[in-house]
Amino acid sequence: MAYQKLQAGKALEIYPSDTASIPNTSLVSDSGTTSATTANKLVQAGQNFTSTVRVSDIVYNTTDSTAATVTAVDSDTTLSLSENIMESGEEYTIYRGQPSACVLYVGNLGDVKVKTSDGDVVTFQNLSNGQFIPIQVSQVFETGTTATGLIALW
């Protein structure tokens, strides 16, 4: 029986979010550790966000596996975010907000709600451990997703 062989060159652990797309991993614009806690903000003293970050960039909180979209660049040290995901002392990576559609690997069983590269929102139900979703995906929603161990593959 013939099968299609998936040959991915890049991979990223997915942090499901109702407001952030899957980031383009080849375009990292900044990273660091927050220095203060403010609701719906990312604050880091000594940063230069006005020259490195843009509205619609995607923030991955790598400490607690959450994601949000940059809604405003307030100053060199403060970003406004679409969700309240940052506390003082947490590490982050900021990717360019140019989503790159990918296929998904599902590590642990459950449902996965996604937005396809063409903008359709669908929920894949009762996925098994180790299953691939063979469709181009641009976002994985937190609401409606129960599966864990999701990995984007390009």
N, C-alpha and C positions, 0 to 999 in steps of 0.2 A: 504494500500500500504506500503510495507516495505521500509525502508531507512537506510542508514549507518549513525550511530551516531559518530560525530567527538568528541573525548575526548582528548583535548590538555592539556598538563601539563605546557608548557612554551609558552610565547608570546613575540614578539618584534616588535615595529614599524619599518617598512622598509624605508630606505633612498635609493631610486633608484640610481644606479651608473653604468656607462658604464665600469668601471674598477674594482669595488669591488664586491665580492660575499656576500651573506647573511652570517653574522658571526655566529660562534658557541657561543651562549650566556653563556654557562657554563664555558667558558675559558676567563675571563677578565684578560689581562696582565698588564694594566695600565690605569690611568685616571688623569685628571687635568685640568688646565687652561693655555692657551698659554701666553707667556710673550713678544713675538715679532711677527712681520709680515714679512715673507720672502716667495717669490713665490714658490709654490710646496713644502713647508716645514712645519713641525710642530716644533715649538721652545718653550721650557719651561726651564727657568733657574732653577737650583737645582734638575733636574731630574736625573735618572739613567737608561736611555733607553738601554744602551749596555748590561745590565743584565736582563732587563724585556721584551724587544720587539724584534721580529724577522722580517726579510724580509718576506713578504706576509701576515703579520697581517693586520687586517682591522680597520681603524680609523673611528669612528662615531663622527662627529661634532654635538654635541647635542644642540648647540646654534642655528644653522641655518639648521639643518636636512639634512646634506650632508655626503657623505662617500667616502673614498679613500683607496687604498692599500699602505702599506709601501713598498717602492722600495729599500731603503737603510737605515741602522742605521748609520748615519754620526758620531755621538758622543753621550755622555751621555745626551746632551741637545737638539739635533737636529735629526729629521727624514726626509728623502725624501719621498714624496708622489706621487702617480700616477695622482692626480688632485690637483688644487690649491683651497683648501677648508678652510684653516685656516687663521684667522687674530688674532692679539693680543687681549687678553681678552676673547677669546671664549673657551667654555668647550668642552671636548672630552672624549671618552671612547675608549680604544684599545682592540679589541678582537683577540684571536688567529685566524690565517688565515687558519683554518681547517673548510671549509664550511660544514654546516649541512643542508641537504635538508629538506624542510618543505612544508606545504600547505599554501596557502595564503587566507586571507580574504580581500575583496575589500570594503572599506567603502563608496567611492563615485565613481559613474559611470565613465566609460571610457575604454581605451585600456590598456593592460598590456603586455609588451614584456619581456619574461623570458628565462632563460636557465634552462632546466630540469636537474635532477640529472644524466642523461645519456649524457648530453652535447648538446641536441637538442635546437635550438633557435627558438621560436615560439611567435606569437603575438595573445593573446586572445582579440578579438574585441567586442566592444559594451557590456561590462559587466555592470550589474545592481548594484545599491546600495545594500550592504549587501550580496553580492554573494561570494561563496567560489570557489577557483580554486583547484579542486580535483586531483592534480598531484604534484609529488615531485619536488620542485623548488630549485635551488641553487643560482640563481642571478636574480634580477629585474633590467632591463636596464632603465636608465634615458631617453635616446633617444627611442622614440616609446611608452613610457608610459604616458598616460594622466590621468588615474585614480589616485585618492589620497586616503589617509586613509588606506594604505596597512599595514597589520599585518601578520607577520610570526607566524605560530602555529606548535608546535611540540608535 
